[in-house]
Amino acid sequence: MPFLDRFMVSDIDIPYQFANCTYFKYPHDLKYKDCSLSLDMTPCESLKWVHLAKNFRTYFLAIIPFIISIFAIIINLYLLYCLINYWRRCSSENNREYVSGRKKQLIFLINKIVSSIVALITFYVVLLVWKFGSLQYSSASLFIIVGSLSFFTLIGFYFATTLLLYLAIVKPIYYKTKVTIKKCYTIVGIIWFVALSFSILIGVLGATLFYHDTAPISCKFSTCQDPIAISLTSFVGVTYFFVIFEYLIMLNKMHRHTRGKNQLSKIIQNESSSLPTEENDIKKNEIFTQVYNKQRKPSSSSILNNITAMNRLSINLCVFALSKLPFLVLAIVTTVNLHHLASLGELSKTPCKTYHFGKIYFEVEALASTAAIIWIIGMIGDPIIILLTDKSVKEQFRRHINYLKFNIFEWEPLPCFTSKD
């Protein structure tokens, strides 16, 4: 009987337009009973999109990115710790040429990791602002600034790291004499300044596209919003493909240069093996072989290091292209559907506005959450590549893993593996 009473009361209180709606929740959805509808939707369809948008926002724009970003922050902080330790070790080395070369690379690597950590922590702030203050001009602008800052700083540091390696392999004399640590610091400062300036500009203008009513500048669709959207999307697209194109050109030149050195090394080796073997020339042959071996070892080591570095850059290029592609796709989709998406920023947010534009809210949040998740995964992939491919960092990682095994978890190998018999 109590169940029947509740059913009868709920049935009486449910508005007639929601009587057969699967997604109706009593009494939460009563606030939508007097709201207007889109011409191409029924009341039940509008209600469905409202709840889908709410659920999607909760899990895919808040909970899942929050959990993934915790792991991303931890692994980036650990890599930063390893790089700083290696910087200190380099400072105590006596070989100035080696120390200078490694420090040049470390400057850009450390700043790239710092950029990722700053972006991830700021992403938390954006989530908190959005959660407690709702999505409005300020939070939308901050969200775009964070994404843009990460995009442009990583582009800058990726490009600088690749250019540094290119000069070290293809033009070693110029690299040793002209590329100084002081110049590397200057380039880092320029990258941060340019990235921050462009990010603030894109954030202010980008949020205006959605919240033009509350934006600090007046912006109509035909004369302002549409041209701004096309300009920003074109700029992001050109920057994205320019970096990838330059990456491929420099990798190709480094590959050809390294392959040429490798072939030259093989030719010299073949010539040395065909030297005369008469008694008078045996000593000359031995002396030549000894001198050649001394010169050849560092050359072979250099070639091997170059190949390893190029392989790592190739993987970094794939990670960069995949992790930053959603940012470009989001910009393109936003520009194409701007006329519909711009209506979200008109007037203040009310239950009727949410009900009327439920499908558009869902589309925006689906795009934003997908871009955020892939963006965070990219920030996990990049430090993992460095941990697994950089020799010095890899040694520290192994040492820390062994310390955890034997000291923290008190793990011991089985007796059969430790016996001397």
C-alpha positions in Angstrom: 0.0 0.0 0.0 2.7 2.6 0.8 4.3 1.8 -2.6 0.9 2.4 -4.3 0.4 5.7 -2.4 3.8 7.0 -3.6 3.1 5.9 -7.1 -0.3 7.7 -7.1 1.2 10.9 -5.6 4.0 10.9 -8.1 1.6 10.3 -11.0 -0.5 13.2 -10.0 2.4 15.6 -9.5 4.1 14.7 -12.8 3.4 17.3 -15.5 1.5 15.9 -18.5 4.3 16.5 -21.0 6.7 14.3 -18.9 4.2 11.5 -18.1 5.9 9.0 -20.4 9.5 10.2 -20.0 12.0 7.6 -18.9 14.5 10.2 -17.7 12.1 12.2 -15.6 13.2 12.6 -11.9 10.7 13.7 -9.4 10.8 16.4 -7.9 14.0 17.6 -9.5 12.6 18.0 -13.0 9.5 19.9 -12.0 11.4 23.2 -12.7 11.3 22.4 -16.4 7.5 22.1 -16.7 6.9 25.7 -18.0 9.9 25.9 -20.2 9.8 26.3 -24.0 11.1 23.7 -26.4 13.2 23.6 -29.5 11.1 23.1 -32.6 12.8 19.8 -33.5 12.4 18.1 -30.1 9.8 16.6 -27.8 9.7 17.2 -24.1 11.1 13.8 -23.4 14.0 14.3 -25.8 15.0 17.6 -24.2 14.9 16.1 -20.8 17.0 13.2 -22.0 19.8 15.5 -23.3 19.7 17.5 -20.0 20.4 14.4 -17.9 23.0 13.1 -20.4 24.8 16.4 -20.3 24.8 16.4 -16.5 26.0 12.8 -16.2 28.7 13.4 -18.8 29.8 16.5 -17.1 30.1 14.7 -13.7 32.2 11.7 -14.9 34.0 12.7 -18.1 34.7 16.4 -17.4 35.4 16.1 -13.6 36.0 12.7 -12.1 38.0 10.9 -14.8 40.2 13.8 -15.8 40.8 14.4 -12.0 41.9 10.9 -11.4 44.1 10.7 -14.5 45.7 14.1 -13.8 46.8 12.9 -10.3 48.9 10.2 -11.9 50.1 12.7 -14.5 51.3 15.2 -11.8 53.0 12.4 -9.8 55.0 11.1 -12.8 55.9 14.6 -14.0 57.1 15.5 -10.5 59.2 12.4 -10.3 60.8 13.1 -13.7 61.5 16.6 -12.6 63.2 15.3 -9.5 65.4 12.9 -11.6 66.3 15.7 -14.0 67.3 18.0 -11.2 69.5 15.3 -9.7 71.1 14.7 -13.0 71.7 18.4 -13.4 73.6 18.4 -10.1 75.7 15.4 -11.2 76.6 17.2 -14.4 77.7 20.2 -12.4 80.3 18.1 -10.6 81.7 16.5 -13.8 85.2 17.7 -15.0 84.5 17.3 -18.7 83.2 20.8 -19.5 82.2 20.0 -23.1 80.1 17.0 -22.0 78.5 19.0 -19.1 77.7 22.0 -21.4 76.0 19.7 -24.0 73.9 17.9 -21.4 72.9 21.1 -19.6 71.7 22.6 -22.9 69.3 19.7 -23.3 68.3 19.6 -19.7 67.3 23.3 -19.7 64.5 22.6 -22.2 63.5 19.3 -20.7 63.1 20.7 -17.2 61.1 23.6 -18.5 58.9 21.3 -20.6 58.1 19.3 -17.5 57.5 22.4 -15.4 55.1 23.6 -18.1 53.2 20.3 -17.9 53.0 20.5 -14.0 51.8 24.1 -14.1 49.1 23.2 -16.7 47.9 20.2 -14.7 47.7 22.1 -11.4 45.9 25.0 -13.1 43.5 22.5 -14.6 42.5 21.6 -11.0 41.8 25.3 -10.3 39.7 25.4 -13.4 37.7 22.4 -12.3 37.1 23.9 -8.8 36.1 27.3 -10.3 33.7 25.5 -12.7 32.3 23.2 -10.0 31.5 26.0 -7.5 30.9 28.9 -9.8 29.3 27.2 -12.9 30.6 27.6 -16.4 30.7 31.3 -17.3 32.9 33.8 -19.0 35.7 33.8 -16.4 35.9 30.0 -16.0 35.6 29.5 -19.8 38.4 32.0 -20.4 40.6 30.3 -17.8 40.0 26.9 -19.3 41.0 28.2 -22.7 44.1 29.9 -21.3 45.3 26.8 -19.6 44.9 24.6 -22.7 46.5 27.2 -24.9 49.5 27.8 -22.5 50.1 24.0 -22.5 49.8 23.8 -26.3 52.2 26.7 -27.1 54.8 26.0 -24.4 55.1 22.3 -25.3 55.3 23.3 -29.0 58.1 25.7 -28.2 60.1 23.3 -26.0 59.5 20.4 -28.4 60.8 22.5 -31.3 63.7 23.8 -29.3 64.8 20.3 -28.2 64.6 19.0 -31.7 66.6 22.0 -33.1 69.2 21.5 -30.4 69.7 17.9 -31.3 69.7 18.8 -35.0 72.6 21.3 -34.5 74.5 18.8 -32.3 74.4 16.1 -35.0 74.5 18.0 -38.3 76.4 21.1 -37.3 78.5 20.1 -34.3 81.1 23.0 -34.6 78.3 25.6 -34.7 76.6 23.8 -31.8 79.7 23.8 -29.6 80.8 27.4 -30.4 77.6 29.4 -30.9 74.9 27.6 -28.9 75.6 28.6 -25.2 73.8 27.9 -22.0 73.0 31.6 -21.7 71.3 31.6 -25.1 69.3 28.6 -24.1 68.0 30.4 -21.0 67.1 33.4 -23.3 65.2 31.2 -25.6 63.3 29.6 -22.7 62.3 33.0 -21.5 61.1 34.0 -25.0 59.0 30.8 -25.3 57.3 31.4 -21.9 56.6 35.1 -22.7 55.2 34.4 -26.2 53.2 31.4 -25.1 51.6 33.3 -22.2 50.8 36.3 -24.3 49.1 34.3 -27.0 47.3 32.2 -24.4 45.8 35.2 -22.7 44.8 36.7 -26.1 43.2 33.4 -27.2 41.5 32.9 -23.8 39.9 36.4 -23.7 38.8 36.3 -27.4 37.8 32.6 -27.3 35.6 32.9 -24.2 33.9 35.9 -26.0 32.7 33.6 -28.7 30.5 31.8 -26.1 29.7 34.4 -23.5 29.6 37.6 -25.6 26.8 39.1 -23.3 29.1 39.1 -20.2 32.4 39.6 -22.1 34.4 42.8 -21.5 34.2 43.6 -25.2 31.2 43.9 -27.4 31.2 41.2 -30.1 28.5 40.5 -32.7 28.4 37.2 -34.6 28.9 38.4 -38.2 31.4 41.2 -37.6 33.3 39.9 -34.6 32.7 36.3 -33.4 32.9 34.5 -36.7 36.1 36.3 -37.9 37.7 35.7 -34.5 36.9 32.0 -34.5 38.2 31.5 -38.1 41.4 33.5 -37.3 42.2 31.6 -34.0 41.5 28.2 -35.6 43.7 29.0 -38.6 46.5 30.2 -36.3 46.3 27.0 -34.1 46.2 24.8 -37.2 49.1 26.5 -39.0 51.2 26.3 -35.8 50.4 22.7 -35.2 51.3 21.5 -38.8 54.3 23.8 -39.0 55.9 22.2 -36.0 55.2 18.7 -37.3 56.5 19.6 -40.7 59.7 21.1 -39.2 60.0 18.0 -37.0 59.9 15.7 -40.0 62.4 17.8 -42.0 65.0 17.9 -39.2 64.6 14.2 -38.4 65.1 13.4 -42.1 68.3 15.5 -42.3 69.6 13.9 -39.0 68.8 10.5 -40.4 70.6 11.1 -43.7 73.6 12.7 -41.9 73.9 9.7 -39.4 73.5 7.2 -42.2 76.3 8.9 -44.2 78.6 8.8 -41.2 77.8 5.1 -40.7 78.5 4.3 -44.3 81.8 6.2 -44.1 82.8 4.2 -41.0 82.1 0.9 -42.8 84.2 2.0 -45.9 87.1 2.9 -43.6 86.8 -0.5 -41.8 86.8 -2.4 -45.2 89.8 -0.5 -46.4 91.7 -1.2 -43.2 91.0 -5.0 -43.5 92.4 -5.0 -47.0 95.8 -3.6 -46.1 98.9 -5.5 -47.3 100.1 -8.3 -45.1 103.8 -8.5 -46.2 106.4 -8.6 -43.4 107.5 -5.1 -44.1 104.0 -3.7 -43.8 102.8 -5.7 -40.7 103.9 -3.1 -38.2 102.3 -0.3 -40.3 99.1 -2.3 -40.5 99.1 -2.9 -36.7 99.7 0.8 -36.0 97.0 1.9 -38.4 94.5 -0.6 -36.8 95.3 0.6 -33.3 94.8 4.3 -34.3 91.7 3.5 -36.2 90.1 1.5 -33.4 90.8 4.4 -30.9 89.1 6.9 -33.3 86.3 4.5 -34.3 85.0 3.7 -30.9 83.8 7.2 -30.0 82.5 7.6 -33.5 80.4 4.4 -33.3 79.2 5.4 -29.8 78.2 8.8 -31.2 76.3 7.2 -34.1 74.5 4.9 -31.7 73.6 7.8 -29.4 72.3 9.8 -32.4 70.1 6.9 -33.5 68.7 6.5 -30.0 68.0 10.2 -29.7 66.3 10.2 -33.1 64.1 7.2 -32.2 63.0 9.0 -29.0 62.2 12.2 -31.0 60.1 10.1 -33.4 58.1 8.7 -30.6 57.8 12.2 -29.1 56.5 13.5 -32.4 53.8 10.8 -32.4 52.8 11.6 -28.8 52.7 15.3 -29.6 50.7 14.9 -32.8 48.1 12.6 -31.1 47.8 14.6 -27.8 47.5 18.0 -29.4 45.2 17.0 -32.3 42.0 17.1 -30.1 42.8 20.8 -29.4 42.8 21.5 -33.1 39.7 19.4 -33.7 37.9 21.1 -30.9 38.7 24.5 -32.5 37.5 23.4 -35.9 34.2 21.9 -34.6 33.6 25.0 -32.5 34.1 27.3 -35.5 31.8 25.2 -37.8 29.0 25.1 -35.1 29.7 28.5 -33.7 26.3 29.9 -34.6 24.6 27.3 -32.4 27.2 27.2 -29.6 27.2 31.0 -29.2 23.6 30.8 -28.0 24.9 29.2 -24.8 26.4 32.5 -23.6 23.3 34.6 -24.2 21.7 35.9 -21.0 22.2 34.2 -17.6 22.0 30.4 -17.0 18.5 29.3 -15.9 16.8 26.0 -15.7 14.8 26.8 -18.9 17.9 27.7 -20.7 19.5 24.4 -19.7 16.3 22.6 -20.8 16.1 24.4 -24.1 19.8 23.9 -25.1 20.4 20.5 -23.4 21.7 18.9 -26.6 24.1 21.7 -27.3 25.4 21.6 -23.7 26.0 17.9 -24.1 28.0 18.4 -27.4 30.2 21.1 -25.9 30.9 19.1 -22.7 31.6 15.9 -24.8 34.2 17.8 -26.9 35.8 19.5 -23.9 36.1 16.4 -21.9 37.5 14.3 -24.8 40.1 17.0 -25.4 40.9 17.2 -21.7 41.4 13.5 -21.3 43.6 13.0 -24.4 45.5 16.1 -23.4 46.3 14.7 -19.9 47.2 11.2 -21.4 49.7 13.0 -23.6 51.3 14.5 -20.5 51.6 11.0 -19.1 53.1 9.6 -22.3 55.9 12.1 -22.7 57.6 11.6 -19.3 57.2 7.8 -19.7 59.1 8.0 -23.0 61.9 10.0 -21.3 62.1 7.6 -18.3 62.4 4.6 -20.7 64.8 6.1 -23.3 67.1 8.6 -21.5 70.1 6.6 -20.2 70.8 8.8 -17.1 67.1 9.0 -16.0 66.6 5.3 -16.7 69.5 4.5 -14.3 67.9 6.6 -11.6 64.5 5.0 -12.2 66.0 1.4 -11.9 67.8 2.4 -8.7 64.6 3.8 -7.1 62.6 0.7 -8.2 65.3 -1.6 -6.6 65.2 0.6 -3.4 61.4 0.2 -3.2 61.7 -3.6 -3.7 64.3 -4.3 -1.1 63.9 -1.6 1.5 60.3 -0.6 1.5 58.5 -3.8 0.6 61.3 -6.0 1.9 61.2 -8.2 -1.2 63.9 -10.9 -1.4 64.7 -13.1 -4.4 64.1 -16.9 -4.0 66.9 -19.0 -2.5 67.2 -21.0 -5.7 68.3 -17.8 -7.5 70.8 -16.8 -4.9 72.6 -20.1 -4.3 76.1 -20.4 -5.6 75.8 -24.0 -6.7 
